[in-house]
Amino acid sequence: MCGIAGFSNPYEHYSNSSNYYKEILNRMNLVQKHRGPDDEGIYLSDTFALAHVRLSIIDLAGGHQPMTRTYYHENYTIIYNGELYNTEELRNDLKSKGHDFLTTCDTEVILVGFLEYGPDFVKQLNGIFAFAISDERTNELYLFRDRFGIKPLFYSIIDNTLIFSSEIKGIFEHPLATPEVDIEGLNEIFSIGPAKTPGKGVFKHIKEVLPGYYCHYGKEGFCMECYWKLEACEHTDSYEETVAKTSFLVQDSIKRQMVSDIPICTFLSGGIDSSLVSAICAKELKKKNKQLSTFSFDFANNSRYFKSNAFQPSEDRPWAEKMVKFLDTKHIFLECDKLSLADRLTDSVRAHDLPSMADVDSSMLYFCSLVKEHNAVTLTGECADEIFGGYPWFHKKECFEANTFPWTMNLEPRKALLRDDFIEALHMEDYVRATYEKSVSETPKLYNEDKTETRRREISYLNIRWFMQTLLTRMDRCSMYSGLEARVPFADHRLAEYVFNVPWSMKYHNEVVKSLLREASEGLLPNEVLYRKKSPYPKTYDPGYESLLAKKLIEVIEEPSSPILQFIDKAKVYFFINTPSDYGSPWYGQLMAAPQLIAYMLMINDWLLHYKIKV
């Protein structure tokens, strides 16, 4: 994986002040160096300025970027962040059309494919990616993003200059861009966050290339084109055929995503998703007389403080131990203590350039930093719940009937610490309602479906479009902050396209959650693991952690210069801290309850301070 950045102005001549613009590119690379610690490069022409930092995974010696090819006397240059899983098929097709290759990397395949097919070549790519290509024949810059937005790509257009970067911080290295937030951005933080409306960058003037889109920019202006989206299709396969096809797609996706010139590992919690990924990887490696490395995560003293609840019915470690024994993997159990968890909240803000999922993020960031000491590529079980309907809101009556995002059913907990005048200015309900209704209206539908199945489809679409995107963002920023490449086989677009149209009666066969995935995985896992009740990513139950956060927040609100004081009420904070927490009532998702709300406010304050944000 890598980091990309750059800028383009069709009316500029960068070569006239090359040293000045090269310095900007070098700064853009520097702030994203964590994404690519192995190599870096820049490219400057009259109209285009491109920067790249590289994490070497494929073709370690020959994949330097920016990469330029001359075609019919014109230069085309690419900077690329991602991984293709059908590189050989694409390369063979391009060779049959007379193209030669100087490297074995997927970067060159994409560039040559663009030369042969134009921007529509992106439709042939199976992978995770964000890349830019400068076309000096038409004097246009192209930006591409993968179908589910697994790899990030932000941009801003200021004074005819398009500035772009894998992470928002890269854009702010350009002198035209400054950190500002308006009422829309504040609603994204306080009303929607830690989720984010697709296409929005929260900061004023910052946007992101939408998943499944590419855009081009030149003298004719800026244009964004959709090259892929989920579509509603009638499902005609029998249940047996559906199980068989799902099994093939899952296994094929995992096997494809094992491609690497360096050793891979997996995250292994003992749940069905990570266990399935690990089982297939272990089986494939054993064919080569290799042993899979696996990692699991927990928190110090969790066995002492853990409380079973509807969201988290059991601890992971006993289940991870079962799978380690079953698969014979080289396993490492990782733990995070409360001090590291709290300290890494700041790092999480730096990784995201935004407040994020509190300690759900900071812990993942910490664990990824430890995994990177052993491996640079990992496969995870992320996205299976969104694709196969694993969350409670897919089948709980109150979530099913709610006219809002099912992972944030009630906005009142979000207001618990906010000033009354700020709440009134935000119009939170109106903002969330408008955002929700717009998303629901975009849901692909079949004309002959009944209301119940249509609602199932809406919830599935919302999960893929919103909740899955939040978790994919978390995985990218937390892993890449330490230069670790995390892959997500369940986000293969072929699998998502197919399962999206499978009727709920097949996904919830015999009223078993994720029954389609479970039956498609028969024989690959022990039955007790295969049918284990879902337990999400762990969080700490140590009461000392909440006390630590409360002390930090009191220090913040007692400091008169703290920027968050313009939004939160000191009296409400003291009341909240002195009220017993309810761990069973999350205000976002399944894990974010009272301690996470305190942590989120600390992150907002740090974010406002660090970026010197104008509001």
Buried (B, 14 or more C-beta within 10 A) or exposed (E): BBBBBBBBBBEBEBEEEBEEBBEBBEBBBEBBEBBBBBBBBBBBBBBBBBBBBBBBBBBBEBBBBBBBBEBEEEBBBBBBBBBBBBBEEBBEBBEEEEBEEEBBBBBBBBBBBBBBBEBEBBEBBBBBBBBBBBBBEEBBBBBBBBBBBBBBBBBBBBEBBBBBBBBBBBBBBBEBBBBBBEEEBBBBBBBBBBBBBBEBBBBBBBBBBBBBBBBBBBEEEEEBBEBBBBEBEEBEBEBEEBBBBBBBBBBBBBBBBBBBBEBBBBBBBBBBBBBBBBBBBBBBBEEEEEEBBBBBBBBBBBEEBBEEEEBBEBBBBEBBBBBBEBBEBEBBBBBBBBEBBBEBBBBBBBBBBBBBBBBBBBBBBBBBBBBBEBBBBBBBBBBBBBBBBBBBBBBBEEBBEBEBBBBBBEBEBBBBBBBEEBBEEBBBEEBBEEBBEEBBEBBBEBEEBEEEBBBBBBBBBBBBBBBBBBBBBBBBBBBBBBBBBBBBBBBBBEBBBBBBBBBBEBBBBEEEBBBBBBBBBEEBBBEEBBBBEBBBBBBBBBEEBBEBBBEBBBEBBEEEEBBBBEBBBEEBBBEBBEEEBEBEEBBBBBBBBBBBBBBBBBBBBBBBBBBEBEE
